[in-house]
Amino acid sequence: MTRKIMRRVSWPIVFVGLAAPFFTNCGALPKLPGGIPGVASCPDMNIDAIEKFDFAANFKLNAQVGAKLKAGIGAAVELKTLADKLDADLLTACGGLAKDLGDAGTYTNGQDACNAAIKVMGTVKAKMGANVSIKLDVDPPKCGASVDAMADCSAHCDASVSGPSAEVKCDGGDMQGGCSGQCSGSCSATAAAACTGECSGSCDANISGSCDGNCSGKCDGKATTGGASGGQCAGKCEGKCSGNVKGTCSGKCGGDCKLSAGASCSGTCTGSCSVKFTAPKCTGTLVPPKMSADCSAKCNAKVQAKVECVPPQISLRISGSADAAAAATFQAAIEKNLPVVLNVAIGMGKQVVAVAGSVKTVVEGAQATVQTAISDKVMGAQLIACVASPFKGAIDAAAGLQASVNVSVNVQASASASGSAKAGG
């Protein structure tokens, strides 16, 4: 944290401390005889209460300053919500990974859990021996932010956003959603379905492609051994695969299907649709309508907290392990828990870091506005008391989001013996 930011964060906190005898609770003033005319109360610092609160009227600000302050506080609260969500996701996923690999510790947050997972992965890989080879292939998650949610937030935050000017664009990614027509791209179904292209996931019939489990049939053109269960195939499997596949599937594909041509999709279509998408989302950067930087930051944080991901498909192949049980435990734990970590590391990381930076800038600007907008000392102290907590929470959340993304990338790297995972497209 820079010295400049520390000054801006600490100033309102110190001011509140000095005013503590009079303002022990935001919105709970001492009940002196006759009251204190003209002193405002604070709204509850949740997004619904903030949306309904008139900062301009309550704190005698001009309309423009009141709108800026409302959007800045809203952005701070939305960023904290986003940070809490990602931390909870990583706490569950990394905590599950660490526990499944034998760690007996307890974790207070996602970063602790992920660091524990990295440590225990190293321990299990050591059991497998120096000659073990681990290949992790990832078909990346497809995480989409709601176009409709962005449009709705924009219109509510900035009165100038309406009609054609309210258009939301998708930049640097694919459109995603329900498609009742022909889907060109990939299709992820909630249940196994026929796939006319490349299947990444499970297949209930013969395959031709990579297999992260036992292959019954041929491996690189040679008959596999190992009886009915087949054997591990480090190359191309033709036959039945007991694990996840990446290739053609002659039956039903459970996972993601890269369509070879426009076809119907019974699940989520990512790419293009011959008709209008239902509940459209964007896997790249949502470009909001032209509006204030404060509203843009707030709405971006809001929609990022509600991003939905088509989970990644992973293929993990282990060979040369000196401990078969350790290898089996490692593979099961990775396949069960790593997808949610990859949602953060690959699917959301870039957008989350960008949003955190924009909200942090907006919050710093709102802090400066608070310092200069109020001339009345009593009312000024009350406003400072109101905004101190959400503003500090946003600064902490921005740092926490960056740390969450960083540690999720480290977990991804640690899932392979070489220290890096191959991300497929």
C-alpha atoms as one frame of an Amber mdcrd trajectory, in Angstrom:
protein
   0.000   0.000   0.000   1.472   3.338  -0.963   1.994   6.183   1.489  -0.663
   8.190  -0.347  -3.278   5.493   0.101  -2.394   5.021   3.751  -2.991   8.709
   4.365  -6.379   8.558   2.725  -7.464   5.469   4.591  -6.143   6.475   7.986
  -7.489  10.045   7.913 -11.175   9.161   8.283 -10.348   6.491  10.878  -8.418
   8.981  13.023 -11.176  11.545  12.622 -13.747   8.998  13.750 -11.589   8.149
  16.751 -11.485  11.796  17.801 -15.233  12.039  17.397 -15.867   8.787  19.275
 -17.373  10.361  22.422 -20.148  11.761  20.231 -20.409   9.068  17.544 -19.981
   5.700  19.158 -22.168   4.124  16.489 -22.862   5.266  12.962 -26.451   6.436
  12.994 -26.748   6.227  16.806 -26.232   9.758  18.123 -26.488  10.822  21.779
 -30.041  11.749  22.654 -29.523  15.280  23.916 -32.507  17.421  24.889 -34.140
  18.675  21.733 -31.905  16.559  19.490 -29.246  17.893  17.127 -31.015  19.541
  14.214 -29.564  18.920  10.768 -27.374  15.923  11.654 -27.904  12.954   9.375
 -27.864   9.255  10.168 -25.993   6.591   8.191 -27.619   3.932   6.035 -26.944
   0.295   6.762 -23.877  -0.569   4.708 -25.526  -3.162   2.490 -26.165  -2.533
  -1.174 -29.973  -2.334  -0.928 -29.891   0.281   1.839 -27.209   2.289   0.038
 -29.271   2.330  -3.161 -32.247   3.816  -1.308 -30.300   6.391   0.698 -30.114
  10.022  -0.464 -26.619  11.172   0.468 -27.117  14.611  -1.071 -30.223  15.408
   0.978 -29.052  13.828   4.235 -25.594  15.377   4.261 -26.450  18.634   2.433
 -24.284  17.886  -0.586 -24.882  18.963  -4.142 -26.486  16.308  -6.330 -23.329
  15.486  -8.283 -21.242  14.927  -5.148 -24.041  12.875  -3.576 -24.248  10.623
  -6.656 -20.468  10.153  -6.731 -20.432   9.250  -3.067 -23.297   6.752  -3.438
 -21.617   5.032  -6.393 -18.257   4.966  -4.605 -19.698   3.395  -1.449 -21.686
   0.950  -3.573 -18.521  -0.036  -5.469 -16.705  -0.597  -2.167 -19.450  -2.874
  -0.833 -19.720  -4.825  -4.115 -15.942  -5.393  -4.202 -16.008  -6.749  -0.646
 -18.795  -9.143  -1.714 -16.691 -10.333  -4.663 -13.608 -10.832  -2.489 -15.598
 -12.803   0.094 -17.066 -15.058  -2.616 -13.707 -15.936  -4.166 -12.191 -16.536
  -0.752 -15.037 -18.889   0.168 -14.662 -20.771  -3.128 -10.935 -21.257  -2.569
 -11.420 -22.208   1.077 -13.770 -24.997  -0.012 -11.765 -26.196  -3.027  -8.233
 -25.924  -1.630  -9.391 -27.112   1.767 -10.939 -30.170   0.139  -7.785 -30.816
  -1.874  -5.542 -30.577   1.193  -7.807 -32.812   3.292  -8.164 -35.428   0.546
  -4.368 -35.625   0.352  -4.068 -36.189   4.105  -3.547 -32.752   5.647  -5.022
 -32.500   9.152  -4.838 -28.736   9.582  -7.561 -26.116   9.849  -7.800 -23.092
   7.567  -9.198 -19.663   8.311  -9.338 -18.448   4.723  -8.803 -19.469   1.114
  -5.154 -18.452   0.998  -4.324 -20.588   4.049  -6.132 -23.547   2.513  -4.408
 -23.186  -0.850  -0.963 -22.895   0.717  -1.684 -26.041   2.718  -2.765 -27.800
  -0.477   0.466 -26.805  -2.228   2.518 -28.148   0.667   0.735 -31.495   0.896
   0.826 -31.953  -2.893   4.611 -31.783  -2.633   4.576 -34.418   0.109   2.433
 -36.823  -1.935   4.512 -36.308  -5.073   7.621 -37.160  -3.046   6.012 -40.504
  -2.158   5.525 -41.207  -5.856   9.269 -40.914  -6.399  11.713 -38.986  -8.538
  10.782 -40.874 -11.717   7.083 -40.038 -11.661   5.659 -38.179 -14.652   2.499
 -36.135 -14.214   0.805 -34.532 -17.178  -2.076 -32.169 -16.494  -4.067 -30.962
 -19.496  -6.729 -28.349 -18.920  -9.657 -27.449 -21.133 -10.200 -24.009 -19.550
 -13.355 -22.934 -17.721 -15.693 -20.600 -19.560 -16.800 -17.966 -17.062 -19.486
 -15.554 -18.215 -20.615 -12.223 -16.764 -24.277 -11.355 -17.299 -24.987  -8.805
 -20.018 -28.476  -8.149 -18.639 -27.177  -7.605 -15.087 -24.681  -5.042 -16.357
 -27.361  -3.190 -18.338 -29.703  -3.144 -15.346 -27.020  -1.915 -12.939 -25.902
   0.783 -15.377 -29.408   2.175 -15.799 -29.991   2.279 -12.039 -26.657   3.886
 -11.245 -26.543   6.574 -13.940 -29.742   8.311 -15.031 -28.179   9.249 -18.390
 -28.007   5.585 -19.425 -31.156   4.746 -21.376 -32.372   3.603 -24.780 -29.682
   2.829 -27.385 -27.000   4.307 -25.116 -27.592   1.455 -22.656 -26.017  -1.147
 -24.952 -23.522  -3.470 -23.282 -20.746  -4.942 -25.420 -18.523  -8.015 -25.070
 -14.845  -7.475 -25.791 -12.104 -10.088 -26.104 -14.276 -13.124 -25.404 -17.227
 -15.211 -26.524 -20.909 -14.805 -25.962 -22.524 -17.506 -23.887 -25.993 -18.632
 -22.883 -28.948 -20.746 -23.842 -29.323 -21.273 -27.591 -32.589 -22.580 -29.026
 -31.156 -22.493 -32.556 -27.836 -23.664 -33.974 -24.763 -23.294 -31.744 -21.351
 -22.721 -33.279 -18.582 -23.142 -30.727 -18.844 -25.421 -27.737 -21.746 -26.886
 -25.826 -21.760 -27.864 -22.177 -24.770 -29.958 -21.212 -26.048 -30.632 -17.708
 -26.319 -34.319 -18.611 -24.402 -36.541 -21.022 -25.461 -35.916 -24.612 -24.383
 -36.787 -28.128 -21.364 -34.785 -29.314 -20.674 -34.123 -32.981 -17.172 -32.764
 -32.289 -14.399 -33.160 -29.723 -15.512 -34.315 -26.280 -13.720 -33.186 -23.124
 -15.028 -35.146 -20.172 -16.575 -38.578 -19.873 -17.757 -40.813 -22.701 -20.096
 -43.795 -22.321 -18.861 -45.494 -25.516 -15.689 -45.922 -27.561 -13.332 -42.978
 -27.902 -10.406 -41.922 -30.022  -8.174 -39.529 -28.128  -6.395 -39.035 -24.815
  -7.576 -40.886 -21.696  -6.593 -40.061 -18.136  -7.738 -43.431 -16.807  -7.554
 -47.033 -17.972  -7.774 -47.636 -21.709  -9.373 -50.865 -22.940  -8.597 -51.319
 -26.620  -5.527 -49.872 -28.268  -2.974 -47.375 -27.032  -0.972 -45.747 -29.842
  -2.067 -48.614 -32.083  -1.005 -51.394 -29.711  -3.407 -53.564 -27.738  -3.510
 -52.561 -24.073  -2.827 -55.086 -21.334  -4.334 -55.481 -17.914  -7.405 -57.584
 -18.574 -10.905 -56.185 -18.650  -9.873 -52.994 -16.855  -7.352 -52.127 -19.546
  -4.198 -50.153 -18.712  -2.849 -46.623 -18.435  -2.320 -45.007 -21.820   0.100
 -42.096 -22.102  -0.760 -41.645 -25.796  -3.855 -42.018 -27.952  -6.518 -44.398
 -26.699  -8.906 -46.110 -29.089 -11.599 -48.020 -27.233 -13.126 -47.528 -23.801
 -11.720 -45.058 -21.266 -12.455 -45.296 -17.547 -11.581 -41.627 -16.903 -11.911
 -38.301 -18.649 -11.267 -38.122 -22.364 -10.341 -35.512 -24.913 -11.251 -36.675
 -28.375 -14.131 -38.078 -30.375 -16.854 -39.931 -28.524 -19.126 -42.378 -30.348
 -21.714 -42.182 -27.570 -22.745 -39.543 -25.058 -20.297 -36.925 -23.818 -20.481
 -35.730 -20.224 -18.657 -32.422 -20.126 -17.830 -29.977 -22.892 -18.318 -30.620
 -26.605 -16.498 -28.543 -29.202 -18.985 -28.641 -32.039 -17.528 -29.435 -35.463
 -20.404 -27.587 -37.128 -23.506 -25.645 -36.126 -25.673 -28.001 -34.097 -28.308
 -27.877 -31.416 -27.142 -27.473 -27.821 -29.238 -28.647 -24.895 -27.030 -26.862
 -22.364 -24.857 -23.752 -22.399 -23.599 -22.592 -25.783 -20.319 -20.661 -25.863
 -19.556 -19.005 -29.187 -22.371 -17.909 -31.473 -26.035 -18.804 -31.828 -28.233
 -18.560 -34.909 -30.900 -16.873 -32.753 -30.748 -14.510 -29.785 -29.050 -15.984
 -26.699 -31.140 -16.615 -23.614 -29.607 -15.029 -20.478 -26.584 -13.808 -22.476
 -23.169 -13.669 -20.838 -19.699 -12.592 -21.913 -16.539 -14.635 -21.259 -14.320
 -11.632 -22.014 -14.608  -8.052 -20.796 -18.051  -6.531 -20.457 -17.973  -3.002
 -21.815 -20.701  -1.022 -20.021 -22.546   1.949 -21.507 -20.823   5.334 -21.327
 -21.225   6.459 -17.740 -19.234   7.725 -14.772 -16.130   5.834 -13.684 -17.765
   5.380 -10.272 -20.822   3.632 -11.734 -18.700   1.585 -14.116 -16.525   0.271
 -11.262 -19.534  -0.480  -9.110 -21.378  -2.389 -11.850 -18.306  -4.347 -12.900
 -17.774  -5.475  -9.304 -21.450  -6.383  -9.002 -21.576  -8.583 -12.101 -18.205
 -10.223 -11.384 -19.529 -11.397  -8.011 -22.278 -13.271  -9.891 -20.195 -14.763
 -12.706 -21.139 -18.318 -13.638 -18.560 -20.758 -14.994 -18.824 -23.759 -17.264
 -16.288 -25.828 -15.274 -12.965 -26.821 -16.791 -12.326 -30.354 -17.955  -9.030
 -31.734 -16.730  -7.059 -34.745 -17.844  -4.393 -35.983 -15.417  -2.110 -38.834
 -16.458   0.425 -40.260 -14.023   3.139 -42.727 -14.997   6.273 -44.078 -13.332
   4.992 -43.754  -9.761   6.797 -45.763  -7.102   3.616 -45.739  -4.977   0.426
 -46.758  -6.782  -1.802 -45.830  -3.829  -0.293 -42.334  -3.589  -0.785 -41.858
  -7.339  -4.426 -42.922  -7.135  -5.070 -40.604  -4.173  -3.377 -37.691  -5.935
  -5.367 -38.167  -9.134  -8.707 -38.463  -7.341  -8.067 -35.361  -5.204  -6.981
 -33.240  -8.183  -9.923 -34.236 -10.371 -12.393 -33.581  -7.561 -11.121 -30.217
  -6.271  -8.972 -28.490  -8.879 -11.783 -27.334 -11.239 -13.034 -24.660  -8.814
  -9.478 -23.407  -8.285  -9.086 -23.129 -12.054 -12.285 -21.066 -12.245 -10.381
 -18.424 -10.284  -6.900 -18.926 -11.771  -7.954 -19.064 -15.426 -11.616 -18.177
 -15.784 -11.932 -15.083 -13.598  -8.447 -13.967 -12.596  -7.761 -11.340 -15.243
 -11.170  -9.675 -14.909 -11.131  -9.764 -11.109  -7.750  -8.042 -10.855  -8.876
  -5.330 -13.301 -12.097  -4.711 -11.363 -10.217  -4.528  -8.062  -7.919  -1.872
  -9.493 -10.762   0.271 -10.838 -12.766   0.103  -7.607  -9.686   0.981  -5.559
  -9.190   4.096  -7.700 -12.850   5.079  -7.306 -12.716   4.598  -3.526  -9.618
   6.781  -3.256 -11.454   9.480  -5.221 -14.509   9.189  -2.981 -12.310   9.532
   0.096 -10.956  12.796  -1.292 -14.512  13.955  -1.995 -15.538  13.306   1.615
 -12.599  15.327   2.909 -13.488  18.407   0.847 -17.287  18.283   0.470 -18.384
  18.989   4.025 -17.897  22.345   5.758 -20.124  21.564   8.769 -17.803  19.853
  11.308 -20.477  17.840  13.112 -22.124  16.579   9.949 -18.694  16.010   8.395
 -17.645  13.772  11.273 -20.849  11.784  10.883 -20.255  11.250   7.162 -16.651
  10.230   7.800 -17.873   7.702  10.374 -20.308   6.295   7.804 -17.804   5.696
   5.050 -14.722   4.625   7.026 -15.614   0.943   7.272 -16.736   0.258   3.661
 -13.807   2.239   2.237 -11.246   0.376   4.339 -13.007  -2.886   3.472 -12.626
  -2.151  -0.240  -8.903  -1.390   0.028  -8.389  -4.661   1.927 -10.593  -6.523
  -0.566  -8.538  -5.291  -3.535  -5.365  -6.685  -1.975  -7.179  -9.897  -1.011
  -8.447 -10.474  -4.540  -4.972 -10.144  -6.001  -3.668 -12.605  -3.400  -6.500
 -15.056  -4.130  -5.741 -15.039  -7.847  -2.014 -15.451  -7.215  -2.409 -18.417
  -4.885  -4.898 -20.131  -7.220  -2.314 -19.908 -10.020   0.279 -21.428  -7.672
  -2.042 -24.344  -6.904  -2.547 -24.916 -10.626   1.211 -24.999 -11.163   1.794
 -27.340  -8.219  -0.673 -29.904  -9.565   1.972 -31.187 -11.996   5.381 -32.626
 -11.208   7.111 -30.128 -13.482   5.571 -27.213 -11.586   3.415 -26.002 -14.484
   0.105 -27.047 -15.966  -0.672 -27.017 -19.626  -3.823 -25.040 -20.417  -5.499
 -26.179 -23.590  -7.774 -24.030 -25.690
